[in-house]
Amino acid sequence: MNARSRSDHRRAEMVAAAHETISEFGLSALSIRGIAAKIGMSPGSVLYHYPDIADLLYDVHRTLVDRYATRRVHTTAAIPEPPRKIVHAFRSGLPSGPDDEVCKVLYELHDLGSRHDRHAALMTSLWDREKLLFESIVVAGIASGDFHPRRSPGELAASFLAMEDGLGLHIVSQNASLSVPMALDLLVSFASAELGLDLPRPALR
């Protein structure tokens, strides 16, 4: 392993450790000393790769956004029928529950967008990628004759995504009045009305 590969490997370890810390204890618990202890390095070694903890936070957010968006596309790609595909897309975007590690960290890091432009840019990128996923499914459903929407694919995609994000936030915030099955049913019912057909209700993973 050359020096560049070793550096990339070390940085990936630090990103993973920071992700785990945020998931377990929240953003306020993140520290250089804590990251160093978690991966068996000295604080100085962590600072060598990340002199500013803000850069580490950005890499955590960037990595998570890319993995999350890519996973959503890949998990729906194998489903050919638009009605089943859009329901699966809803399921892939909702947290698995209040302790969903990926969604918890994403929501916490998204809050940085209100104060830092580069985090806001990551949120914009994720929105655009997820909106494109929904829009492409709606367009395919129209072409196949399955969907008969009254609004444009872009408007529907934005509506689906905004509703999904709001429900997901309540789930990870441990809203006792909203369960994952309830959230999924709300999304499917709303989409059924907007797309002009009764979408299938999936089994939760």
N, CA, C and O of each residue as an XYZ file, in Angstrom:
820
protein
N       0.851     -1.202      0.000
C       0.000      0.000      0.000
C       0.883      1.247      0.000
O       1.717      1.414      0.890
N       0.705      2.124     -0.994
C       1.527      3.320     -1.060
C       1.031      4.380     -0.073
O       0.011      4.205      0.595
N       1.784      5.489      0.000
C       1.474      6.515      0.996
C       0.082      7.114      0.776
O      -0.636      7.383      1.739
N      -0.298      7.323     -0.482
C      -1.614      7.890     -0.774
C      -2.717      6.924     -0.334
O      -3.717      7.342      0.250
N      -2.530      5.640     -0.617
C      -3.527      4.642     -0.235
C      -3.645      4.540      1.275
O      -4.747      4.408      1.809
N      -2.507      4.599      1.969
C      -2.538      4.548      3.437
C      -3.274      5.746      4.014
O      -4.045      5.621      4.966
N      -3.022      6.911      3.421
C      -3.695      8.126      3.894
C      -5.199      8.027      3.664
O      -5.990      8.376      4.540
N      -5.590      7.552      2.485
C      -7.020      7.410      2.187
C      -7.678      6.411      3.144
O      -8.805      6.609      3.598
N      -6.943      5.334      3.436
C      -7.470      4.323      4.352
C      -7.658      4.895      5.752
O      -8.669      4.633      6.404
N      -6.693      5.670      6.209
C      -6.777      6.280      7.536
C      -7.949      7.263      7.606
O      -8.701      7.279      8.581
N      -8.091      8.065      6.580
C      -9.177      9.039      6.558
C     -10.533      8.330      6.566
O     -11.472      8.775      7.226
N     -10.621      7.224      5.824
C     -11.878      6.459      5.805
C     -12.183      5.903      7.193
O     -13.342      5.873      7.606
N     -11.149      5.463      7.917
C     -11.339      4.986      9.292
C     -11.872      6.100     10.189
O     -12.754      5.875     11.019
N     -11.332      7.291     10.015
C     -11.760      8.422     10.834
C     -13.199      8.826     10.513
O     -13.975      9.154     11.410
N     -13.543      8.799      9.239
C     -14.919      9.113      8.831
C     -15.885      8.102      9.446
O     -16.936      8.477      9.967
N     -15.525      6.821      9.383
C     -16.388      5.781      9.950
C     -16.530      5.943     11.461
O     -17.620      5.769     12.006
N     -15.436      6.273     12.133
C     -15.481      6.463     13.584
C     -16.326      7.674     13.951
O     -17.070      7.640     14.931
N     -16.217      8.743     13.169
C     -17.021      9.935     13.429
C     -18.498      9.645     13.205
O     -19.345     10.090     13.979
N     -18.808      8.902     12.153
C     -20.198      8.502     11.876
C     -20.759      7.722     13.057
O     -21.877      7.984     13.501
N     -19.998      6.777     13.563
C     -20.448      5.949     14.682
C     -20.676      6.797     15.934
O     -21.648      6.596     16.662
N     -19.777      7.739     16.174
C     -19.911      8.607     17.353
C     -21.171      9.460     17.278
O     -21.904      9.584     18.259
N     -21.419     10.049     16.106
C     -22.601     10.897     15.935
C     -23.872     10.071     16.103
O     -24.841     10.520     16.715
N     -23.855      8.852     15.549
C     -25.028      7.984     15.655
C     -25.324      7.618     17.106
O     -26.485      7.590     17.515
N     -24.291      7.341     17.877
C     -24.469      6.886     19.252
C     -24.747      8.027     20.231
O     -25.585      7.900     21.123
N     -24.029      9.154     20.053
C     -24.057     10.188     21.093
C     -24.449     11.587     20.602
O     -24.635     12.495     21.412
N     -24.573     11.762     19.308
C     -24.931     13.068     18.776
C     -23.722     13.872     18.330
O     -22.580     13.557     18.664
N     -24.004     14.910     17.572
C     -22.954     15.729     16.973
C     -22.081     16.414     18.018
O     -20.880     16.591     17.812
N     -22.680     16.794     19.123
C     -21.929     17.532     20.147
C     -20.861     16.676     20.818
O     -19.946     17.211     21.445
N     -20.964     15.352     20.696
C     -19.993     14.456     21.337
C     -18.746     14.240     20.489
O     -17.785     13.628     20.954
N     -18.747     14.728     19.265
C     -17.609     14.482     18.367
C     -16.392     15.300     18.799
O     -16.494     16.504     19.032
N     -15.246     14.637     18.903
C     -14.001     15.320     19.255
C     -12.827     14.583     18.632
O     -12.907     13.389     18.345
N     -11.748     15.302     18.430
C     -10.536     14.691     17.884
C     -10.031     13.601     18.819
O      -9.648     12.523     18.366
N     -10.029     13.870     20.106
C      -9.554     12.884     21.080
C     -10.417     11.618     21.055
O      -9.900     10.504     21.132
N     -11.735     11.802     20.946
C     -12.618     10.648     20.912
C     -12.435      9.815     19.659
O     -12.460      8.586     19.729
N     -12.252     10.459     18.514
C     -12.000      9.736     17.256
C     -10.699      8.958     17.364
O     -10.625      7.798     16.958
N      -9.674      9.600     17.911
C      -8.371      8.944     18.054
C      -8.477      7.697     18.923
O      -7.925      6.653     18.576
N      -9.176      7.793     20.042
C      -9.317      6.651     20.944
C     -10.093      5.520     20.282
O      -9.792      4.346     20.497
N     -11.086      5.871     19.482
C     -11.945      4.858     18.865
C     -11.185      4.014     17.854
O     -11.470      2.827     17.697
N     -10.212      4.621     17.161
C      -9.484      3.867     16.127
C      -8.036      3.563     16.522
O      -7.247      3.106     15.695
N      -7.696      3.816     17.776
C      -6.370      3.444     18.268
C      -5.238      4.274     17.708
O      -4.161      3.748     17.423
N      -5.470      5.568     17.547
C      -4.436      6.469     17.065
C      -4.236      7.599     18.063
O      -5.028      7.765     18.991
N      -3.191      8.363     17.872
C      -2.985      9.532     18.722
C      -3.797     10.703     18.178
O      -4.057     10.765     16.976
N      -4.200     11.629     19.043
C      -4.890     12.829     18.550
C      -4.083     13.573     17.487
O      -4.646     14.131     16.546
N      -2.761     13.573     17.646
C      -1.905     14.238     16.668
C      -2.009     13.614     15.287
O      -1.948     14.316     14.278
N      -2.166     12.287     15.239
C      -2.304     11.607     13.949
C      -3.619     11.982     13.272
O      -3.676     12.154     12.054
N      -4.670     12.106     14.074
C      -5.960     12.527     13.511
C      -5.844     13.950     12.979
O      -6.326     14.252     11.887
N      -5.205     14.821     13.750
C      -5.044     16.210     13.328
C      -4.169     16.331     12.085
O      -4.320     17.277     11.312
N      -3.267     15.392     11.889
C      -2.434     15.404     10.680
C      -3.308     15.266      9.433
O      -3.074     15.927      8.421
N      -4.317     14.400      9.521
C      -5.212     14.172      8.378
C      -6.354     15.190      8.333
O      -6.823     15.568      7.259
N      -6.792     15.627      9.518
C      -7.894     16.593      9.606
C      -7.525     17.685     10.602
O      -7.937     17.622     11.761
N      -6.748     18.697     10.170
C      -6.367     19.782     11.083
C      -7.566     20.528     11.650
O      -7.487     21.105     12.734
N      -8.675     20.518     10.918
C      -9.908     21.179     11.366
C     -11.013     20.123     11.413
O     -11.277     19.454     10.414
N     -11.653     19.974     12.566
C     -12.705     18.963     12.696
C     -13.880     19.247     11.752
O     -14.663     18.352     11.434
N     -13.989     20.514     11.307
C     -15.042     20.847     10.348
C     -14.848     20.102      9.036
O     -15.821     19.746      8.371
N     -13.599     19.865      8.661
C     -13.323     19.119      7.431
C     -13.701     17.650      7.587
O     -14.177     17.024      6.639
N     -13.491     17.106      8.773
C     -13.909     15.735      9.042
C     -15.429     15.631      8.976
O     -15.962     14.691      8.386
N     -16.121     16.576      9.570
C     -17.586     16.581      9.530
C     -18.096     16.639      8.094
O     -19.052     15.954      7.732
N     -17.442     17.469      7.285
C     -17.859     17.578      5.883
C     -17.673     16.247      5.160
O     -18.537     15.836      4.385
N     -16.556     15.574      5.408
C     -16.315     14.288      4.752
C     -17.312     13.227      5.218
O     -17.729     12.382      4.426
N     -17.695     13.263      6.485
C     -18.725     12.345      6.976
C     -20.033     12.595      6.235
O     -20.674     11.657      5.762
N     -20.422     13.847      6.137
C     -21.678     14.216      5.473
C     -21.633     13.854      3.990
O     -22.580     13.273      3.459
N     -20.536     14.198      3.329
C     -20.392     13.925      1.892
C     -20.436     12.425      1.606
O     -21.113     11.985      0.677
N     -19.720     11.654      2.397
C     -19.689     10.207      2.207
C     -21.060      9.590      2.426
O     -21.489      8.718      1.671
N     -21.741     10.051      3.465
C     -23.045      9.479      3.793
C     -24.086      9.836      2.741
O     -24.897      8.992      2.359
N     -24.070     11.066      2.274
C     -25.008     11.478      1.222
C     -24.819     10.627     -0.026
O     -25.790     10.156     -0.616
N     -23.576     10.435     -0.421
C     -23.318      9.662     -1.642
C     -23.748      8.205     -1.488
O     -24.373      7.641     -2.386
N     -23.418      7.604     -0.367
C     -23.789      6.203     -0.150
C     -25.305      6.034     -0.074
O     -25.856      5.080     -0.623
N     -25.968      6.953      0.600
C     -27.417      6.869      0.771
C     -28.126      7.004     -0.576
O     -29.001      6.204     -0.905
N     -27.746      8.016     -1.349
C     -28.392      8.237     -2.639
C     -28.103      7.092     -3.606
O     -28.991      6.658     -4.340
N     -26.883      6.610     -3.606
C     -26.520      5.500     -4.499
C     -27.281      4.240     -4.126
O     -27.744      3.509     -5.002
N     -27.415      3.980     -2.827
C     -28.142      2.784     -2.389
C     -29.599      2.845     -2.830
O     -30.158      1.830     -3.245
N     -30.214      4.002     -2.750
C     -31.616      4.120     -3.154
C     -31.792      3.788     -4.634
O     -32.740      3.099     -5.011
N     -30.895      4.271     -5.454
C     -30.976      3.985     -6.890
C     -30.771      2.505     -7.153
O     -31.508      1.897     -7.930
N     -29.767      1.923     -6.506
C     -29.461      0.509     -6.749
C     -30.577     -0.416     -6.268
O     -30.868     -1.419     -6.920
N     -31.204     -0.093     -5.142
C     -32.229     -0.995     -4.607
C     -33.510     -0.968     -5.431
O     -34.297     -1.913     -5.379
N     -33.726      0.094     -6.186
C     -34.929      0.158     -7.023
C     -34.663     -0.269     -8.463
O     -35.602     -0.559     -9.205
N     -33.403     -0.310     -8.863
C     -33.065     -0.561    -10.268
C     -33.543     -1.921    -10.764
O     -33.891     -2.064    -11.936
N     -33.563     -2.917     -9.885
C     -33.908     -4.277    -10.309
C     -35.416     -4.510    -10.420
O     -35.845     -5.587    -10.833
N     -36.223     -3.508    -10.056
C     -37.685     -3.666    -10.079
C     -38.220     -3.000    -11.340
O     -38.151     -1.777    -11.456
N     -38.746     -3.766    -12.282
C     -39.144     -3.179    -13.568
C     -40.477     -2.442    -13.542
O     -40.637     -1.452    -14.256
N     -41.441     -2.900    -12.737
C     -42.783     -2.317    -12.783
C     -42.835     -1.014    -11.990
O     -42.528     -1.012    -10.798
N     -43.219      0.097    -12.628
C     -43.246      1.389    -11.914
C     -44.067      1.387    -10.629
O     -43.625      1.993     -9.653
N     -45.263      0.731    -10.562
C     -46.000      0.759     -9.285
C     -45.220      0.121     -8.138
O     -45.176      0.672     -7.039
N     -44.612     -1.020     -8.380
C     -43.809     -1.661     -7.341
C     -42.537     -0.861     -7.068
O     -42.090     -0.767     -5.925
N     -41.965     -0.292     -8.111
C     -40.716      0.451     -7.958
C     -40.893      1.670     -7.061
O     -40.041      1.945     -6.216
N     -42.001      2.411     -7.240
C     -42.152      3.627     -6.452
C     -42.449      3.297     -4.991
O     -42.016      4.020     -4.094
N     -43.180      2.217     -4.746
C     -43.418      1.811     -3.355
C     -42.107      1.387     -2.706
O     -41.842      1.714     -1.549
N     -41.293      0.658     -3.454
C     -39.989      0.246     -2.908
C     -39.107      1.474     -2.662
O     -38.344      1.513     -1.697
N     -39.217      2.466     -3.534
C     -38.447      3.698     -3.330
C     -38.862      4.390     -2.040
O     -38.014      4.878     -1.292
N     -40.175      4.433     -1.775
C     -40.634      5.003     -0.506
C     -40.034      4.243      0.674
O     -39.550      4.845      1.633
N     -40.072      2.939      0.593
C     -39.571      2.125      1.706
C     -38.089      2.335      1.916
O     -37.617      2.367      3.052
N     -37.346      2.478      0.822
C     -35.893      2.659      0.941
C     -35.525      4.017      1.513
O     -34.420      4.201      2.022
N     -36.455      4.975      1.431
C     -36.156      6.310      1.937
C     -36.569      6.548      3.373
O     -36.058      7.459      4.024
N     -37.490      5.739      3.876
C     -37.903      5.883      5.264
C     -36.905      5.210      6.205
O     -36.308      4.197      5.839
N     -36.715      5.747      7.396
C     -35.881      5.042      8.378
C     -36.493      3.683      8.720
O     -37.707      3.501      8.632
N     -35.653      2.747      9.104
C     -36.157      1.445      9.539
C     -36.816      1.547     10.910
O     -37.566      0.659     11.314
N     -36.533      2.625     11.615
C     -37.084      2.863     12.944
C     -36.344      4.019     13.594
O     -35.473      4.615     12.962
N     -36.666      4.352     14.837
C     -36.011      5.477     15.512
C     -34.502      5.326     15.634
O     -33.792      6.323     15.763
N     -34.004      4.098     15.593
C     -32.569      3.877     15.768
C     -31.830      3.671     14.454
O     -30.687      3.213     14.459
N     -32.455      3.998     13.334
C     -31.801      3.856     12.030
C     -30.540      4.723     12.005
O     -30.615      5.952     12.020
N     -29.390      4.065     11.966
C     -28.114      4.772     12.113
C     -27.872      5.768     10.989
O     -27.452      6.897     11.245
N     -28.126      5.373      9.762
C     -27.864      6.244      8.618
C     -28.765      7.476      8.648
O     -28.290      8.603      8.509
N     -30.048      7.259      8.827
C     -30.988      8.387      8.811
C     -30.765      9.323      9.995
O     -30.860     10.541      9.840
N     -30.473      8.782     11.164
C     -30.201      9.624     12.334
C     -29.049     10.575     12.053
O     -29.139     11.771     12.330
N     -27.964     10.039     11.501
C     -26.787     10.869     11.242
C     -27.068     11.872     10.118
O     -26.648     13.027     10.197
N     -27.770     11.438      9.086
C     -28.106     12.353      7.990
C     -28.903     13.554      8.495
O     -28.570     14.698      8.185
N     -29.945     13.294      9.266
C     -30.761     14.399      9.765
C     -29.941     15.330     10.654
O     -30.106     16.548     10.601
N     -29.071     14.766     11.458
C     -28.265     15.605     12.341
C     -27.293     16.463     11.537
O     -27.111     17.644     11.831
N     -26.670     15.865     10.523
C     -25.715     16.618      9.710
C     -26.415     17.637      8.811
O     -25.851     18.690      8.513
N     -27.632     17.330      8.381
C     -28.361     18.275      7.534
C     -28.564     19.610      8.232
O     -28.636     20.651      7.578
N     -28.655     19.583      9.555
C     -28.865     20.823     10.299
C     -27.709     21.802     10.102
O     -27.876     23.008     10.278
N     -26.535     21.281      9.735
C     -25.381     22.143      9.503
C     -25.576     23.018      8.272
O     -24.908     24.040      8.118
N     -26.497     22.614      7.395
C     -26.738     23.387      6.186
C     -27.243     24.796      6.456
O     -27.070     25.687      5.625
N     -27.864     25.002      7.603
C     -28.372     26.341      7.929
C     -27.249     27.308      8.292
O     -27.459     28.520      8.352
N     -26.049     26.764      8.534
C     -24.937     27.618      8.960
C     -23.710     27.539      8.061
O     -22.828     28.395      8.132
N     -23.653     26.512      7.214
C     -22.448     26.321      6.395
C     -22.840     26.009      4.950
O     -23.596     25.074      4.683
N     -22.315     26.807      4.033
C     -22.704     26.682      2.626
C     -22.372     25.319      2.034
O     -23.146     24.792      1.235
N     -21.242     24.742      2.407
C     -20.886     23.478      1.765
C     -21.770     22.331      2.254
O     -21.993     21.369      1.518
N     -22.273     22.420      3.481
C     -23.237     21.416      3.937
C     -24.589     21.646      3.254
O     -25.293     20.689      2.933
N     -24.946     22.896      3.037
C     -26.179     23.199      2.304
C     -26.088     22.662      0.882
O     -27.079     22.182      0.332
N     -24.907     22.743      0.288
C     -24.722     22.221     -1.069
C     -24.898     20.703     -1.096
O     -25.427     20.161     -2.066
N     -24.465     20.018     -0.047
C     -24.664     18.573      0.029
C     -26.150     18.236      0.134
O     -26.623     17.288     -0.493
N     -26.883     19.018      0.929
C     -28.326     18.802      1.029
C     -29.004     19.020     -0.317
O     -29.896     18.262     -0.699
N     -28.582     20.049     -1.031
C     -29.142     20.323     -2.355
C     -28.859     19.167     -3.304
O     -29.736     18.740     -4.055
N     -27.637     18.669     -3.265
C     -27.265     17.544     -4.119
C     -28.099     16.311     -3.828
O     -28.550     15.629     -4.748
N     -28.307     16.018     -2.537
C     -29.107     14.846     -2.173
C     -30.550     15.032     -2.624
O     -31.151     14.109     -3.174
N     -31.106     16.210     -2.398
C     -32.478     16.488     -2.840
C     -32.614     16.257     -4.348
O     -33.546     15.598     -4.807
N     -31.666     16.812     -5.105
C     -31.743     16.695     -6.564
C     -31.652     15.236     -7.020
O     -32.357     14.825     -7.941
N     -30.790     14.467     -6.380
C     -30.632     13.060     -6.777
C     -31.872     12.240     -6.419
O     -32.316     11.400     -7.201
N     -32.425     12.489     -5.238
C     -33.617     11.742     -4.844
C     -34.838     12.177     -5.663
O     -35.663     11.344     -6.038
N     -34.950     13.455     -5.935
C     -36.052     13.945     -6.759
C     -35.986     13.331     -8.154
O     -37.010     12.951     -8.722
N     -34.786     13.237     -8.696
C     -34.622     12.626    -10.017
C     -35.056     11.162     -9.999
O     -35.642     10.678    -10.968
N     -34.775     10.458     -8.910
C     -35.203      9.061     -8.797
C     -36.723      8.969     -8.886
O     -37.250      8.190     -9.680
N     -37.428      9.753     -8.084
C     -38.887      9.716     -8.115
C     -39.435     10.180     -9.464
O     -40.390      9.603     -9.985
N     -38.829     11.214    -10.018
C     -39.307     11.739    -11.294
C     -39.169     10.699    -12.402
O     -40.058     10.554    -13.241
N     -38.047      9.976    -12.399
C     -37.842      8.961    -13.433
C     -38.854      7.820    -13.305
O     -39.287      7.258    -14.311
N     -39.230      7.482    -12.079
C     -40.227      6.419    -11.881
C     -41.594      6.885    -12.364
O     -42.321      6.126    -13.004
N     -41.943      8.134    -12.058
C     -43.236      8.663    -12.507
C     -43.287      8.710    -14.037
O     -44.291      8.325    -14.637
N     -42.223      9.173    -14.657
C     -42.175      9.235    -16.126
C     -42.327      7.838    -16.726
O     -43.056      7.653    -17.700
N     -41.637      6.858    -16.142
C     -41.744      5.482    -16.635
C     -43.161      4.947    -16.461
O     -43.671      4.233    -17.325
N     -43.795      5.293    -15.343
C     -45.160      4.837    -15.098
C     -46.166      5.446    -16.055
O     -47.137      4.795    -16.442
N     -45.938      6.687    -16.434
C     -46.799      7.329    -17.433
C     -46.628      6.637    -18.785
O     -47.602      6.361    -19.484
N     -45.368      6.363    -19.138
C     -45.081      5.717    -20.426
C     -45.675      4.312    -20.501
O     -46.116      3.874    -21.564
N     -45.683      3.609    -19.367
C     -46.215      2.245    -19.354
C     -47.732      2.201    -19.263
O     -48.338      1.142    -19.429
N     -48.347      3.352    -18.998
C     -49.799      3.404    -18.856
C     -50.299      3.079    -17.459
O     -51.506      2.979    -17.236
N     -49.368      2.911    -16.506
C     -49.768      2.601    -15.130
C     -50.215      3.847    -14.365
O     -51.151      3.791    -13.567
N     -49.538      4.974    -14.615
C     -49.801      6.189    -13.858
C     -50.591      7.187    -14.704
O     -50.366      7.326    -15.907
N     -51.509      7.867    -14.053
C     -52.319      8.895    -14.722
C     -52.373     10.135    -13.825
O     -53.426     10.463    -13.278
N     -51.255     10.811    -13.679
C     -51.187     11.940    -12.746
C     -51.830     13.203    -13.312
O     -51.947     13.378    -14.525
N     -52.239     14.067    -12.403
C     -52.803     15.356    -12.787
C     -51.752     16.459    -12.702
O     -51.978     17.572    -13.178
N     -50.616     16.157    -12.103
C     -49.542     17.137    -11.996
C     -48.313     16.625    -12.715
O     -48.238     15.448    -13.069
N     -47.347     17.510    -12.933
C     -46.146     17.136    -13.680
C     -45.288     16.175    -12.860
O     -45.362     16.177    -11.631
N     -44.468     15.347    -13.534
C     -43.582     14.446    -12.805
C     -42.671     15.164    -11.819
O     -42.412     14.659    -10.726
N     -42.181     16.348    -12.204
C     -41.305     17.093    -11.304
C     -42.009     17.554    -10.044
O     -41.449     17.466     -8.951
N     -43.228     18.042    -10.185
C     -44.007     18.475     -9.017
C     -44.318     17.292     -8.104
O     -44.212     17.397     -6.882
N     -44.699     16.178     -8.699
C     -45.003     15.000     -7.889
C     -43.759     14.495     -7.163
O     -43.816     14.152     -5.983
N     -42.646     14.454     -7.870
C     -41.410     13.969     -7.255
C     -41.037     14.817     -6.054
O     -40.656     14.289     -5.009
N     -41.148     16.145     -6.200
C     -40.823     17.043     -5.085
C     -41.787     16.837     -3.919
O     -41.377     16.861     -2.759
N     -43.062     16.636     -4.225
C     -44.065     16.413     -3.171
C     -43.799     15.108     -2.435
O     -43.840     15.067     -1.205
N     -43.527     14.038     -3.184
C     -43.241     12.748     -2.556
C     -42.020     12.854     -1.642
O     -42.026     12.352     -0.518
N     -40.984     13.509     -2.137
C     -39.739     13.598     -1.380
C     -39.910     14.438     -0.120
O     -39.407     14.073      0.943
N     -40.615     15.557     -0.233
C     -40.831     16.412      0.940
C     -41.638     15.669      2.007
O     -41.334     15.759      3.196
N     -42.660     14.941      1.580
C     -43.471     14.186      2.529
C     -42.648     13.080      3.184
O     -42.741     12.861      4.392
N     -41.857     12.396      2.395
C     -41.007     11.325      2.915
C     -40.003     11.866      3.935
O     -39.801     11.266      4.990
N     -39.380     12.997      3.618
C     -38.400     13.593      4.535
C     -39.053     13.987      5.858
O     -38.495     13.748      6.929
N     -40.232     14.590      5.776
C     -40.916     15.005      6.999
C     -41.305     13.832      7.876
O     -41.140     13.882      9.095
N     -41.819     12.781      7.266
C     -42.187     11.588      8.030
C     -40.949     10.925      8.635
O     -40.977     10.458      9.773
N     -39.873     10.891      7.866
C     -38.640     10.287      8.366
C     -38.096     11.016      9.576
O     -37.605     10.389     10.514
N     -38.181     12.347      9.561
C     -37.704     13.134     10.706
C     -38.497     12.803     11.959
O     -37.920     12.696     13.042
N     -39.799     12.640     11.833
C     -40.620     12.290     12.994
C     -40.264     10.894     13.512
O     -40.282     10.653     14.719
N     -39.946      9.988     12.605
C     -39.599      8.622     13.033
C     -38.306      8.612     13.842
O     -38.264      8.026     14.924
N     -37.252      9.250     13.338
C     -35.982      9.239     14.075
C     -36.051     10.107     15.324
O     -35.235      9.954     16.233
N     -37.026     11.021     15.373
C     -37.219     11.846     16.570
C     -38.085     11.148     17.610
O     -38.451     11.743     18.625
N     -38.410      9.887     17.353
C     -39.160      9.028     18.286
C     -40.556      9.570     18.580
O     -41.021      9.525     19.719
N     -41.213     10.078     17.553
C     -42.611     10.487     17.683
C     -43.444      9.237     17.935
O     -43.594      8.403     17.042
N     -43.985      9.098     19.137
C     -44.715      7.887     19.516
C     -46.037      7.737     18.766
O     -46.641      6.664     18.783
N     -46.485      8.793     18.115
C     -47.754      8.732     17.389
C     -47.579      8.312     15.934
O     -48.562      8.199     15.201
N     -46.332      8.080     15.507
C     -46.084      7.705     14.109
C     -45.124      6.520     14.046
O     -44.000      6.597     14.541
N     -45.571      5.431     13.439
C     -44.720      4.256     13.231
C     -44.268      4.201     11.778
O     -44.798      4.920     10.931
N     -43.300      3.356     11.492
C     -42.837      3.178     10.112
C     -43.962      2.654      9.218
O     -44.148      3.186      8.124
N     -44.726      1.627      9.635
C     -45.834      1.187      8.782
C     -46.854      2.288      8.504
O     -47.378      2.383      7.395
N     -47.138      3.123      9.511
C     -48.075      4.223      9.313
C     -47.527      5.220      8.294
O     -48.258      5.688      7.421
N     -46.233      5.542      8.408
C     -45.614      6.485      7.480
C     -45.643      5.947      6.056
O     -45.944      6.677      5.112
N     -45.330      4.673      5.910
C     -45.346      4.073      4.580
C     -46.756      4.075      4.002
O     -46.948      4.343      2.816
N     -47.734      3.777      4.840
C     -49.113      3.757      4.368
C     -49.568      5.149      3.939
O     -50.299      5.283      2.958
N     -49.147      6.180      4.659
C     -49.483      7.549      4.275
C     -48.889      7.901      2.910
O     -49.556      8.494      2.062
N     -47.621      7.524      2.715
C     -46.968      7.800      1.441
C     -47.642      7.063      0.290
O     -47.892      7.642     -0.768
N     -47.931      5.788      0.503
C     -48.541      4.977     -0.552
C     -49.950      5.482     -0.866
O     -50.340      5.535     -2.032
N     -50.706      5.847      0.148
C     -52.064      6.353     -0.061
C     -52.039      7.676     -0.828
O     -52.827      7.884     -1.750
N     -51.128      8.563     -0.436
C     -51.006      9.853     -1.117
C     -50.607      9.651     -2.576
O     -51.184     10.260     -3.476
N     -49.609      8.784     -2.804
C     -49.146      8.539     -4.163
C     -50.225      7.862     -5.007
O     -50.363      8.156     -6.194
N     -50.984      6.960     -4.398
C     -52.067      6.299     -5.126
C     -53.070      7.318     -5.649
O     -53.499      7.243     -6.801
N     -53.440      8.266     -4.801
C     -54.393      9.293     -5.215
C     -53.810     10.188     -6.307
O     -54.507     10.567     -7.249
N     -52.531     10.519     -6.171
C     -51.900     11.412     -7.138
C     -51.620     10.732     -8.473
O     -51.628     11.385     -9.516
N     -51.371      9.427     -8.446
C     -50.987      8.704     -9.667
C     -52.154      7.991    -10.327
O     -52.012      7.474    -11.435
N     -53.302      7.953     -9.671
C     -54.493      7.394    -10.287
C     -54.582      5.889    -10.292
O     -55.158      5.312    -11.215
N     -54.022      5.230     -9.279
C     -54.157      3.773     -9.145
C     -53.875      3.381     -7.710
O     -53.281      4.148     -6.953
N     -54.303      2.187     -7.338
C     -54.025      1.661     -6.000
C     -52.675      0.963     -6.014
O     -52.520     -0.119     -6.580
N     -51.709      1.603     -5.381
C     -50.371      1.006     -5.317
C     -50.349     -0.159     -4.342
O     -51.119     -0.174     -3.381
N     -49.473     -1.142     -4.575
C     -49.395     -2.284     -3.652
C     -48.801     -1.879     -2.319
O     -47.928     -1.013     -2.259
N     -49.271     -2.502     -1.249
C     -48.712     -2.286      0.083
C     -47.622     -3.319      0.318
O     -47.904     -4.517      0.296
N     -46.396     -2.893      0.540
C     -45.293     -3.855      0.668
C     -45.152     -4.380      2.083
O     -45.639     -3.774      3.037
N     -44.475     -5.525      2.209
C     -44.064     -6.014      3.529
C     -42.842     -5.223      3.953
O     -41.955     -4.971      3.138
N     -42.782     -4.827      5.221
C     -41.624     -4.086      5.708
C     -40.434     -4.992      5.817
O     -40.569     -6.164      6.168
N     -39.248     -4.455      5.515
C     -38.024     -5.257      5.622
C     -37.584     -5.332      7.069
O     -36.572     -5.962      7.375
